[in-house]
Amino acid sequence: MDLVCFSHLRWNFVYQRPQHLLSRFANHYRVFFIEEPVPNDTEDGYSISLNSDNVWVVVPYLQSFDGDINEKLVPIINSVFTDNRIEDYLFWYYTPMALPFTSHLTPVVTVYDCMDELSAFKNAPASLLTLEKDMFAKADVVFTGGHTLFQAKKNQHHNIYPFPSSIDKAHFMQARVLTEPADQAHIAPVRFGFYGVVDERFDIDLLDKVAAQRKDWQFIIVGPVVKIDPEHLPKHENIHYLGGRSYQELPAYLSGWDIAMVPFAINESTKYISPTKTPEYLAAGKPVISTPIQDVINPYGVNKLVYIISTPEEFIEKAEEELAKTDKSVWLAEVDSFLTANSWNDTWLNMMDVIQEALVNKQHLKNEKKEGAYV
């Protein structure tokens, strides 16, 4: 059986939940990762390439984005299936926006991996909420990217499970021994670091005020800036924007930080998020200061593994408290113990169990209908 994924995120943008999960599926399935369309000067069509994760990345392209885009995508998707002999397949959706150009197809099982509340993000399409209702009606299985999101969605589907994003512990534990990159090595201590997408979820005001009040501290931001004007980011000599870096490079940058940050604003776009970077920072052995994101408060704040703050003054207070510590061995042992059962392999295996059960149940229903037809 093949797995066909429809995603609003591009494979080569930021390595996160889709890449971790689908690269594991690719060890057992042919995996096709179909991205959103891009402009093309000549004709409608698609490109396809096999990447290092053994995933086939499909990029539809359109000569024009005028008119009904979904109608234009239907023959392209059909060509992808015909050209690659995709006949027995599972659908894996990250965006309900793909429904209008895929609803004519008949997957064996449909999975909706609802990793975020996309309707709350900046520039979200007006039709997203309506299409998500259709998605819940179509899906055999729904996963959510965190427990808070699960609580918000649990009554909308009969077969829904919370699967917070996991970590590759061995990858991030490298930060405990690696030498930091040259473009960071020149930055003076004390260093506070963040990696990830810098967008409307990022608390610009918090960073601005803390950096202004503590000019002796350095703030390192690693990641692309999207959906917001870079000119609106705070400009202080002690804030260093290094741009995007690959997933493989992140542990080396982490190695040179004193404290890691989860500085998300508290707004509609962050209400249901479950930041993967929290356990990644902890696996690297770094203390973490976070704003009160619900899925960070519980379990990390509740278990006293992460500092939870709401104001610049609280940030500074907790940072000073942490920097004054001379022995972190007990805390680090607690972190390592807490993260023992947290891995992408376990998450993937548990998801597979749910999917296999859905396959069996659908087959039983199909057999019952056949038997009923002969009675």
KABEL-V603826 format. One record per run of one state. SS is the DSSP state (h for helix, s for strand, l for the rest). FROM is the first residue (numbers start at 1). TO is the last residue. Records with the same first field share a line. If there is no record, write none. Layout:
BEGIN
SS: FROM-TO + FROM-TO
END
This chain:
BEGIN
l: 1-1 + 7-16 + 26-29 + 40-44 + 51-54 + 63-68 + 84-88 + 94-95 + 102-108 + 115-117 + 121-127 + 139-140 + 145-146 + 157-159 + 163-168 + 177-181 + 186-190 + 196-197 + 199-201 + 203-203 + 214-217 + 223-224 + 226-229 + 233-238 + 244-246 + 255-258 + 263-263 + 265-267 + 271-276 + 284-286 + 292-293 + 302-306 + 310-311 + 324-328 + 339-343 + 374-375
s: 2-6 + 30-39 + 45-50 + 55-62 + 89-93 + 109-114 + 141-144 + 160-162 + 191-195 + 198-198 + 202-202 + 218-222 + 225-225 + 239-243 + 259-262 + 264-264 + 287-291 + 307-309
h: 17-25 + 69-83 + 96-101 + 118-120 + 128-138 + 147-156 + 169-176 + 182-185 + 204-213 + 230-232 + 247-254 + 268-270 + 277-283 + 294-301 + 312-323 + 329-338 + 344-373
END
